[in-house]
């Protein structure tokens, strides 16, 4: 977390301080430094003005005019490395403009924001047979996931009974974009699953879901801690016992050969 400051005293006790031109010149000098260290920067606070960069009590009164504050803030925004932006966030499902602003965007993208992209199934599912799944996603958030989160594909039968299939996916690899990429192009990640559908499963319709619970054994079977993907058209299903919170991907007809 970065917050730049010149002055460490307030209420007129600072012996000196920068004028507006000093601040703008130093911000220009800092821009390449921030660009080189994008991958380790979590937050850039406004700073620069007043005691401890808290925008009060500056020696030259930089916080007293809207013009100087606006000029410095616009320069800070220019200095700060860009983050990936989800264009669809500002659109409704029908493509019309959504009533959201930049504050909403920042609020909703703090941390991770997983958006599912495409699901591929290589065979017709059959009891006792192997099935392979590829599910792609992008992370539109400002960071990857914290803590441990195992990733499962699940099958839900018509009586809402659940069969779990653990994948080898490491959620810590869900970086939003390649560090130091100046264009912040979203990275495409793939969750791969290859497993045998149990022989005892009855034929019929099943829902295929993505379940990402908390890695703690105490919290794993608590749907409040499961990760919900950001897609507005993806159904979020919770079991009646509140153990599972699952992103529904599609429906499958399981047959028997």
GUGUSE-205410 format. One record per residue: residue number from 1; residue in one letter; x, y, z of N, C-alpha, C, O in turn. Coordinates in steps of 0.1 Angstrom, whole numbers, plus 5000, padded with zeros to 4 digits. Layout:
N
R seq type n.px n.py n.pz ca.px ca.py ca.pz c.px c.py c.pz o.px o.py o.pz
R NUM    A    X    Y    Z     X     Y     Z    X    Y    Z    X    Y    Z
...
***
This chain:
257
R seq type n.px n.py n.pz ca.px ca.py ca.pz c.px c.py c.pz o.px o.py o.pz
R   1    X 5008 4988 5000  5000  5000  5000 5009 5012 5000 5018 5014 5008
R   2    X 5006 5021 4991  5015  5033  4989 5007 5046 4993 4995 5048 4989
R   3    X 5014 5055 5001  5008  5068  5003 5020 5077 5005 5028 5076 5014
R   4    X 5022 5086 4995  5033  5095  4995 5030 5108 5003 5019 5113 5003
R   5    X 5040 5113 5010  5038  5125  5019 5051 5133 5020 5062 5127 5019
R   6    X 5050 5145 5021  5062  5154  5024 5063 5159 5038 5074 5160 5044
R   7    X 5051 5162 5044  5051  5169  5057 5047 5159 5068 5038 5151 5066
R   8    X 5053 5161 5080  5050  5152  5091 5046 5160 5104 5047 5156 5115
R   9    X 5041 5172 5101  5036  5181  5112 5024 5188 5107 5022 5190 5095
R  10    X 5015 5193 5116  5003  5199  5112 5000 5212 5121 5008 5215 5130
R  11    X 4989 5218 5118  4985  5230  5126 4996 5241 5125 4998 5248 5135
R  12    X 5002 5243 5113  5011  5253  5111 5025 5250 5116 5034 5259 5116
R  13    X 5028 5238 5121  5041  5235  5127 5051 5230 5116 5063 5228 5120
R  14    X 5046 5227 5104  5056  5223  5094 5065 5234 5090 5060 5245 5087
R  15    X 5078 5232 5088  5087  5242  5085 5087 5246 5070 5091 5257 5067
R  16    X 5083 5236 5062  5083  5238  5048 5074 5228 5041 5069 5219 5048
R  17    X 5072 5229 5028  5063  5219  5021 5064 5222 5006 5069 5233 5002
R  18    X 5059 5213 4998  5060  5215  4984 5049 5224 4978 5039 5226 4984
R  19    X 5053 5231 4967  5043  5238  4960 5037 5229 4950 5041 5218 4948
R  20    X 5026 5234 4943  5019  5225  4933 5028 5220 4923 5028 5208 4919
R  21    X 5037 5228 4917  5046  5224  4907 5056 5212 4911 5059 5203 4904
R  22    X 5060 5213 4924  5069  5202  4930 5061 5189 4930 5067 5179 4925
R  23    X 5049 5189 4934  5041  5177  4935 5039 5171 4921 5041 5159 4919
R  24    X 5035 5179 4911  5033  5174  4898 5046 5168 4892 5046 5158 4885
R  25    X 5057 5175 4894  5070  5170  4889 5074 5157 4895 5078 5148 4888
R  26    X 5072 5156 4908  5075  5143  4915 5066 5132 4911 5071 5120 4910
R  27    X 5053 5134 4908  5044  5124  4904 5049 5119 4890 5048 5107 4887
R  28    X 5053 5128 4881  5058  5123  4868 5071 5114 4870 5072 5105 4863
R  29    X 5079 5117 4880  5091  5109  4882 5087 5096 4888 5094 5086 4886
R  30    X 5076 5095 4896  5072  5083  4902 5065 5073 4893 5065 5061 4895
R  31    X 5059 5078 4882  5051  5069  4873 5059 5057 4868 5053 5046 4870
R  32    X 5071 5058 4863  5078  5046  4858 5081 5036 4870 5082 5024 4868
R  33    X 5084 5042 4882  5087  5033  4893 5074 5024 4897 5076 5012 4899
R  34    X 5062 5030 4897  5050  5023  4899 5048 5013 4888 5043 5001 4891
R  35    X 5050 5017 4876  5048  5007  4865 5057 4995 4866 5053 4984 4862
R  36    X 5069 4997 4871  5078  4985  4872 5074 4976 4884 5079 4965 4884
R  37    X 5066 4981 4893  5063  4973  4905 5048 4971 4906 5042 4969 4917
R  38    X 5041 4970 4894  5026  4968  4894 5022 4956 4902 5012 4955 4909
R  39    X 5030 4945 4900  5026  4932  4906 5027 4931 4921 5021 4922 4927
R  40    X 5033 4941 4928  5033  4941  4942 5026 4953 4949 5026 4955 4961
R  41    X 5019 4960 4940  5011  4972  4945 4997 4968 4947 4990 4964 4937
R  42    X 4992 4969 4959  4978  4965  4962 4969 4978 4961 4958 4977 4956
R  43    X 4974 4989 4967  4966  5001  4968 4975 5013 4967 4986 5013 4972
R  44    X 4970 5023 4959  4977  5036  4959 4967 5046 4965 4957 5049 4959
R  45    X 4971 5052 4977  4963  5062  4983 4966 5076 4977 4977 5078 4972
R  46    X 4957 5085 4978  4960  5098  4972 4972 5105 4977 4981 5107 4969
R  47    X 4974 5108 4990  4986  5113  4995 4990 5126 4989 4982 5134 4983
R  48    X 5003 5129 4992  5010  5141  4986 5007 5154 4993 5015 5163 4995
R  49    X 4994 5156 4997  4990  5169  5002 4990 5169 5017 4983 5160 5023
R  50    X 4996 5178 5024  4995  5180  5038 5002 5170 5047 5010 5162 5042
R  51    X 4998 5171 5060  5005  5163  5070 5002 5148 5067 4991 5144 5066
R  52    X 5013 5141 5066  5013  5126  5063 5005 5123 5051 5000 5111 5049
R  53    X 5003 5132 5042  4996  5130  5029 4981 5128 5032 4975 5121 5024
R  54    X 4976 5134 5042  4962  5132  5046 4953 5143 5041 4941 5144 5045
R  55    X 4958 5152 5033  4950  5163  5027 4945 5173 5037 4933 5178 5036
R  56    X 4953 5177 5046  4950  5188  5055 4963 5194 5060 4974 5187 5060
R  57    X 4963 5206 5064  4974  5213  5071 4987 5214 5063 4998 5214 5068
R  58    X 4985 5216 5049  4997  5217  5041 5003 5231 5043 4996 5241 5045
R  59    X 5016 5232 5042  5024  5244  5044 5019 5255 5034 5018 5267 5038
R  60    X 5017 5251 5021  5013  5261  5011 4998 5261 5009 4993 5267 4999
R  61    X 4990 5254 5017  4975  5254  5016 4970 5247 5003 4960 5252 4997
R  62    X 4976 5237 4999  4972  5230  4986 4958 5224 4987 4951 5223 4977
R  63    X 4954 5221 4999  4940  5215  5001 4929 5226 5001 4918 5223 5002
R  64    X 4933 5239 5000  4923  5249  5002 4916 5253 4989 4906 5261 4990
R  65    X 4921 5249 4978  4914  5252  4965 4910 5240 4957 4918 5230 4957
R  66    X 4899 5239 4952  4894  5228  4944 4903 5226 4931 4905 5215 4927
R  67    X 4908 5237 4926  4916  5236  4914 4929 5228 4917 4933 5219 4909
R  68    X 4936 5231 4928  4949  5224  4931 4946 5210 4935 4953 5201 4931
R  69    X 4935 5207 4942  4932  5193  4946 4928 5185 4933 4933 5174 4932
R  70    X 4921 5191 4924  4917  5184  4912 4929 5181 4904 4930 5170 4898
R  71    X 4938 5191 4902  4950  5189  4894 4959 5178 4899 4963 5169 4892
R  72    X 4961 5177 4912  4969  5167  4919 4962 5153 4917 4969 5144 4914
R  73    X 4949 5153 4920  4942  5140  4920 4942 5134 4905 4944 5122 4904
R  74    X 4940 5143 4895  4941  5138  4882 4955 5133 4878 4956 5123 4871
R  75    X 4965 5139 4883  4979  5135  4881 4982 5122 4888 4989 5113 4883
R  76    X 4976 5120 4900  4978  5107  4907 4971 5096 4899 4977 5085 4898
R  77    X 4959 5098 4894  4952  5088  4886 4961 5085 4874 4962 5073 4870
R  78    X 4967 5095 4867  4975  5092  4856 4988 5084 4859 4992 5076 4852
R  79    X 4993 5086 4871  5005  5079  4876 5002 5065 4879 5011 5056 4877
R  80    X 4990 5062 4884  4987  5049  4890 4985 5038 4879 4978 5041 4869
R  81    X 4992 5026 4880  4990  5016  4869 4975 5012 4867 4968 5012 4877
R  82    X 4972 5010 4855  4958  5006  4852 4954 4992 4857 4963 4984 4858
R  83    X 4942 4990 4860  4937  4977  4864 4927 4973 4853 4921 4981 4846
R  84    X 4925 4959 4852  4916  4954  4841 4902 4959 4844 4897 4959 4855
R  85    X 4895 4962 4833  4881  4967  4834 4872 4957 4827 4875 4953 4815
R  86    X 4861 4954 4833  4851  4945  4827 4840 4954 4820 4832 4960 4827
R  87    X 4841 4955 4807  4832  4963  4800 4817 4959 4802 4809 4968 4801
R  88    X 4815 4947 4803  4801  4942  4805 4795 4947 4818 4783 4946 4819
R  89    X 4803 4951 4827  4798  4955  4840 4788 4967 4839 4779 4969 4846
R  90    X 4791 4976 4829  4783  4987  4827 4772 4985 4817 4766 4995 4812
R  91    X 4769 4972 4814  4757  4969  4805 4748 4959 4812 4752 4951 4820
R  92    X 4735 4960 4809  4725  4950  4814 4726 4938 4804 4733 4939 4794
R  93    X 4719 4927 4808  4720  4915  4800 4715 4917 4786 4720 4910 4777
R  94    X 4706 4927 4784  4701  4930  4770 4710 4939 4763 4707 4943 4751
R  95    X 4721 4943 4768  4731  4952  4761 4728 4967 4764 4737 4975 4760
R  96    X 4718 4970 4771  4715  4984  4774 4724 4989 4785 4729 4981 4793
R  97    X 4727 5002 4786  4735  5008  4796 4730 5005 4810 4718 5007 4812
R  98    X 4738 5001 4819  4734  4999  4833 4737 5011 4841 4746 5019 4838
R  99    X 4728 5013 4851  4730  5025  4860 4740 5022 4871 4736 5021 4883
R 100    X 4753 5021 4867  4764  5019  4876 4774 5030 4874 4776 5034 4863
R 101    X 4781 5034 4884  4792  5044  4883 4805 5038 4887 4806 5026 4890
R 102    X 4815 5046 4886  4829  5041  4889 4830 5037 4903 4837 5027 4906
R 103    X 4824 5044 4913  4824  5039  4927 4819 5025 4928 4824 5017 4935
R 104    X 4807 5022 4921  4802  5009  4921 4812 4999 4916 4813 4988 4921
R 105    X 4819 5003 4905  4828  4994  4899 4840 4990 4909 4843 4978 4910
R 106    X 4845 5000 4915  4856  4998  4925 4851 4989 4936 4858 4980 4941
R 107    X 4839 4992 4942  4834  4984  4953 4832 4970 4949 4835 4961 4957
R 108    X 4827 4967 4937  4824  4953  4933 4836 4946 4928 4835 4934 4925
R 109    X 4847 4952 4925  4859  4946  4920 4871 4945 4930 4881 4940 4927
R 110    X 4868 4950 4942  4879  4947  4952 4880 4932 4955 4870 4925 4955
R 111    X 4893 4928 4956  4895  4914  4957 4894 4907 4943 4898 4913 4933
R 112    X 4888 4895 4943  4886  4888  4930 4872 4890 4925 4863 4893 4932
R 113    X 4870 4887 4912  4857  4887  4906 4858 4877 4894 4863 4881 4883
R 114    X 4853 4865 4896  4855  4854  4886 4843 4854 4877 4831 4854 4881
R 115    X 4846 4855 4864  4836  4854  4853 4838 4842 4845 4848 4840 4838
R 116    X 4828 4833 4845  4829  4821  4837 4828 4824 4822 4821 4833 4818
R 117    X 4836 4817 4814  4836  4820  4800 4830 4808 4791 4820 4811 4784
R 118    X 4836 4796 4791  4831  4786  4783 4833 4772 4789 4843 4770 4796
R 119    X 4823 4763 4788  4824  4750  4793 4825 4740 4781 4817 4741 4772
R 120    X 4835 4731 4782  4836  4720  4771 4835 4707 4778 4841 4704 4788
R 121    X 4826 4698 4772  4825  4684  4777 4828 4675 4765 4822 4677 4754
R 122    X 4837 4666 4767  4843  4659  4756 4835 4646 4751 4836 4642 4740
R 123    X 4826 4641 4760  4818  4629  4757 4804 4630 4763 4802 4639 4771
R 124    X 4795 4622 4758  4782  4620  4764 4784 4613 4777 4789 4602 4778
R 125    X 4779 4619 4788  4781  4613  4801 4774 4600 4803 4762 4599 4800
R 126    X 4780 4590 4808  4774  4577  4811 4780 4571 4824 4791 4573 4827
R 127    X 4771 4565 4832  4775  4559  4844 4786 4549 4842 4785 4540 4833
R 128    X 4796 4550 4850  4808  4540  4849 4818 4544 4839 4828 4537 4837
R 129    X 4816 4555 4832  4825  4560  4822 4832 4573 4826 4828 4580 4834
R 130    X 4843 4575 4819  4851  4587  4822 4846 4599 4814 4841 4598 4803
R 131    X 4846 4610 4821  4842  4623  4814 4853 4633 4817 4859 4634 4827
R 132    X 4855 4642 4807  4865  4653  4808 4858 4666 4806 4850 4668 4797
R 133    X 4861 4676 4815  4855  4689  4815 4866 4699 4814 4876 4698 4821
R 134    X 4864 4710 4806  4872  4722  4806 4863 4734 4808 4854 4736 4800
R 135    X 4866 4741 4819  4858  4753  4822 4867 4765 4822 4876 4766 4831
R 136    X 4866 4775 4813  4874  4787  4813 4868 4798 4820 4856 4799 4821
R 137    X 4877 4807 4826  4872  4818  4833 4882 4829 4833 4894 4827 4830
R 138    X 4878 4841 4836  4887  4853  4838 4884 4859 4851 4873 4858 4857
R 139    X 4894 4865 4857  4893  4872  4870 4893 4887 4867 4904 4893 4864
R 140    X 4882 4894 4868  4881  4908  4866 4884 4916 4878 4884 4929 4877
R 141    X 4887 4910 4889  4889  4917  4901 4903 4923 4902 4910 4923 4892
R 142    X 4906 4930 4913  4919  4936  4914 4930 4927 4920 4942 4931 4921
R 143    X 4926 4915 4924  4936  4906  4930 4932 4892 4928 4921 4889 4924
R 144    X 4941 4883 4931  4937  4869  4931 4931 4865 4944 4929 4873 4953
R 145    X 4928 4852 4946  4921  4848  4958 4931 4846 4970 4942 4843 4968
R 146    X 4926 4848 4982  4934  4846  4994 4929 4833 5000 4918 4828 4997
R 147    X 4937 4827 5009  4934  4815  5016 4932 4803 5006 4933 4805 4994
R 148    X 4929 4792 5012  4928  4780  5004 4913 4778 5000 4904 4780 5008
R 149    X 4911 4774 4987  4898  4771  4982 4899 4759 4972 4903 4761 4961
R 150    X 4895 4747 4977  4895  4736  4967 4884 4738 4957 4874 4745 4959
R 151    X 4886 4733 4945  4876  4735  4934 4870 4721 4930 4878 4712 4927
R 152    X 4857 4721 4929  4850  4708  4926 4841 4710 4914 4835 4721 4913
R 153    X 4839 4700 4906  4827  4699  4898 4818 4690 4906 4822 4681 4913
R 154    X 4805 4692 4905  4795  4684  4912 4784 4680 4903 4781 4688 4893
R 155    X 4778 4669 4906  4765  4665  4899 4754 4665 4909 4756 4660 4920
R 156    X 4743 4671 4906  4731  4672  4915 4720 4665 4908 4716 4668 4897
R 157    X 4715 4654 4915  4704  4647  4908 4690 4653 4911 4690 4664 4917
R 158    X 4680 4647 4907  4666  4653  4908 4661 4653 4922 4652 4660 4925
R 159    X 4668 4646 4931  4664  4646  4945 4674 4655 4953 4674 4655 4965
R 160    X 4682 4663 4945  4692  4672  4951 4703 4666 4959 4709 4672 4968
R 161    X 4706 4653 4956  4717  4646  4961 4730 4650 4953 4729 4651 4941
R 162    X 4741 4652 4960  4753  4658  4954 4764 4648 4953 4767 4641 4963
R 163    X 4771 4647 4942  4783  4639  4940 4794 4648 4937 4793 4656 4928
R 164    X 4805 4648 4945  4816  4657  4944 4827 4651 4936 4830 4639 4936
R 165    X 4834 4659 4928  4846  4656  4920 4856 4666 4922 4855 4677 4916
R 166    X 4867 4663 4930  4877  4673  4933 4887 4675 4921 4891 4665 4915
R 167    X 4890 4687 4917  4900  4690  4907 4913 4693 4913 4914 4694 4925
R 168    X 4923 4695 4905  4936  4699  4909 4939 4714 4908 4950 4718 4909
R 169    X 4929 4721 4906  4930  4736  4904 4935 4743 4916 4931 4741 4927
R 170    X 4945 4752 4914  4950  4761  4924 4944 4775 4922 4949 4782 4912
R 171    X 4935 4779 4930  4929  4792  4928 4939 4804 4929 4936 4815 4924
R 172    X 4950 4802 4935  4960  4813  4937 4966 4816 4923 4973 4826 4922
R 173    X 4964 4808 4913  4969  4811  4900 4959 4820 4892 4962 4823 4880
R 174    X 4948 4823 4897  4938  4831  4890 4941 4846 4890 4934 4854 4895
R 175    X 4953 4849 4885  4957  4863  4884 4948 4870 4874 4945 4865 4864
R 176    X 4945 4883 4877  4937  4891  4868 4944 4893 4854 4937 4892 4844
R 177    X 4957 4895 4855  4964  4898  4842 4979 4895 4845 4983 4894 4857
R 178    X 4987 4894 4835  5001  4892  4837 5008 4904 4843 5006 4915 4838
R 179    X 5014 4902 4854  5021  4914  4860 5030 4921 4850 5037 4915 4843
R 180    X 5030 4934 4851  5038  4943  4842 5032 4943 4828 5039 4949 4819
R 181    X 5021 4937 4825  5015  4939  4812 5009 4953 4811 4999 4956 4818
R 182    X 5014 4962 4802  5009  4976  4802 4995 4977 4798 4988 4987 4801
R 183    X 4990 4967 4790  4976  4967  4786 4966 4960 4795 4954 4961 4793
R 184    X 4971 4954 4806  4963  4947  4815 4953 4937 4809 4941 4937 4812
R 185    X 4957 4929 4799  4948  4920  4792 4944 4909 4802 4953 4903 4808
R 186    X 4931 4906 4803  4927  4896  4812 4933 4882 4808 4933 4878 4797
R 187    X 4937 4875 4818  4943  4861  4816 4931 4851 4815 4922 4852 4823
R 188    X 4932 4842 4807  4922  4831  4806 4927 4819 4813 4937 4813 4810
R 189    X 4919 4815 4824  4923  4803  4832 4913 4792 4829 4902 4794 4825
R 190    X 4918 4780 4831  4910  4768  4828 4909 4758 4840 4920 4755 4845
R 191    X 4897 4755 4844  4895  4744  4854 4893 4731 4847 4883 4730 4839
R 192    X 4902 4722 4849  4901  4709  4842 4896 4698 4851 4901 4697 4863
R 193    X 4887 4690 4847  4882  4679  4855 4882 4666 4846 4876 4666 4835
R 194    X 4887 4655 4851  4887  4642  4845 4884 4632 4855 4892 4629 4864
R 195    X 4872 4626 4854  4868  4616  4865 4858 4606 4859 4853 4607 4848
R 196    X 4857 4596 4867  4847  4585  4864 4834 4588 4870 4833 4590 4882
R 197    X 4823 4588 4862  4810  4589  4868 4806 4576 4875 4807 4566 4869
R 198    X 4803 4577 4888  4801  4564  4895 4791 4555 4889 4780 4560 4883
R 199    X 4794 4542 4889  4785  4532  4883 4771 4532 4889 4761 4529 4883
R 200    X 4770 4535 4902  4758  4534  4909 4748 4546 4906 4736 4545 4910
R 201    X 4753 4556 4900  4744  4567  4897 4732 4563 4888 4735 4556 4878
R 202    X 4720 4567 4891  4709  4564  4882 4709 4572 4870 4714 4583 4870
R 203    X 4704 4567 4859  4702  4574  4847 4692 4585 4849 4683 4584 4858
R 204    X 4693 4596 4841  4683  4607  4842 4690 4620 4842 4702 4621 4838
R 205    X 4683 4631 4845  4688  4644  4844 4696 4648 4857 4692 4645 4868
R 206    X 4707 4655 4854  4715  4660  4865 4719 4674 4862 4720 4678 4850
R 207    X 4721 4682 4872  4727  4695  4870 4742 4694 4873 4746 4689 4883
R 208    X 4750 4700 4864  4765  4701  4866 4768 4714 4872 4764 4724 4866
R 209    X 4776 4714 4883  4779  4727  4889 4793 4728 4893 4801 4719 4892
R 210    X 4797 4740 4896  4810  4744  4901 4809 4748 4915 4802 4757 4919
R 211    X 4817 4741 4924  4816  4744  4938 4830 4747 4943 4839 4739 4942
R 212    X 4832 4759 4948  4845  4764  4954 4843 4768 4968 4840 4779 4971
R 213    X 4843 4758 4977  4841  4761  4992 4854 4767 4998 4864 4768 4992
R 214    X 4852 4771 5010  4864  4775  5018 4873 4762 5021 4868 4751 5022
R 215    X 4886 4765 5022  4895  4754  5024 4895 4749 5039 4901 4738 5041
R 216    X 4889 4756 5048  4889  4752  5062 4879 4741 5064 4867 4742 5059
R 217    X 4882 4730 5071  4873  4720  5073 4861 4725 5081 4850 4720 5080
R 218    X 4863 4735 5090  4852  4740  5098 4842 4748 5089 4830 4749 5092
R 219    X 4847 4754 5078  4838  4763  5070 4835 4756 5056 4827 4762 5049
R 220    X 4841 4745 5053  4839  4739  5040 4824 4737 5037 4820 4741 5026
R 221    X 4817 4731 5046  4803  4728  5043 4794 4739 5049 4784 4736 5057
R 222    X 4797 4751 5045  4789  4763  5049 4788 4772 5037 4797 4778 5032
R 223    X 4776 4772 5031  4774  4779  5018 4777 4794 5018 4779 4799 5007
R 224    X 4778 4800 5030  4781  4814  5030 4795 4817 5027 4799 4828 5023
R 225    X 4804 4806 5027  4818  4808  5024 4822 4803 5011 4833 4803 5007
R 226    X 4812 4797 5003  4815  4793  4990 4815 4804 4980 4809 4815 4983
R 227    X 4823 4803 4970  4825  4814  4960 4815 4814 4949 4813 4804 4943
R 228    X 4808 4825 4948  4798  4827  4937 4804 4835 4926 4810 4846 4928
R 229    X 4803 4830 4914  4809  4836  4902 4800 4849 4898 4788 4850 4902
R 230    X 4806 4858 4891  4800  4871  4889 4790 4871 4877 4783 4881 4875
R 231    X 4789 4860 4869  4780  4860  4858 4765 4862 4862 4760 4855 4871
R 232    X 4759 4872 4857  4745  4874  4860 4735 4863 4855 4725 4862 4861
R 233    X 4740 4856 4845  4731  4845  4840 4734 4831 4845 4729 4821 4839
R 234    X 4743 4831 4855  4746  4818  4861 4738 4816 4874 4739 4824 4883
R 235    X 4731 4805 4874  4722  4802  4886 4731 4799 4898 4741 4791 4897
R 236    X 4728 4805 4909  4734  4802  4922 4724 4793 4930 4713 4797 4933
R 237    X 4729 4781 4933  4720  4771  4940 4726 4768 4953 4738 4765 4955
R 238    X 4717 4768 4963  4721  4765  4977 4713 4753 4982 4701 4752 4979
R 239    X 4719 4743 4988  4712  4732  4993 4704 4735 5005 4707 4745 5012
R 240    X 4693 4728 5007  4684  4731  5018 4691 4730 5032 4686 4737 5041
R 241    X 4702 4723 5033  4709  4722  5046 4719 4733 5047 4727 4733 5057
R 242    X 4720 4741 5037  4730  4752  5037 4745 4748 5037 4753 4755 5041
R 243    X 4747 4736 5032  4761  4731  5032 4768 4735 5019 4780 4737 5018
R 244    X 4760 4736 5008  4766  4738  4995 4760 4751 4989 4749 4754 4990
R 245    X 4770 4759 4983  4766  4770  4974 4773 4767 4961 4785 4768 4960
R 246    X 4765 4765 4950  4770  4760  4938 4766 4768 4926 4755 4773 4925
R 247    X 4776 4771 4917  4773  4777  4904 4769 4767 4894 4776 4758 4891
R 248    X 4756 4768 4890  4751  4758  4880 4756 4761 4866 4754 4772 4861
R 249    X 4762 4751 4860  4768  4753  4847 4759 4749 4835 4758 4756 4826
R 250    X 4753 4737 4837  4744  4732  4826 4737 4720 4832 4739 4716 4843
R 251    X 4728 4714 4823  4721  4701  4827 4727 4690 4818 4731 4692 4807
R 252    X 4727 4678 4824  4733  4666  4817 4723 4655 4818 4715 4654 4828
R 253    X 4722 4647 4808  4715  4634  4808 4725 4623 4809 4732 4621 4800
R 254    X 4725 4617 4821  4734  4605  4823 4727 4593 4818 4716 4589 4823
R 255    X 4734 4585 4809  4728  4573  4804 4737 4561 4809 4746 4563 4817
R 256    X 4733 4549 4805  4740  4537  4809 4743 4529 4797 4734 4526 4789
R 257    X 4755 4526 4794  4759  4518  4782 4757 4503 4785 4760 4495 4777
***
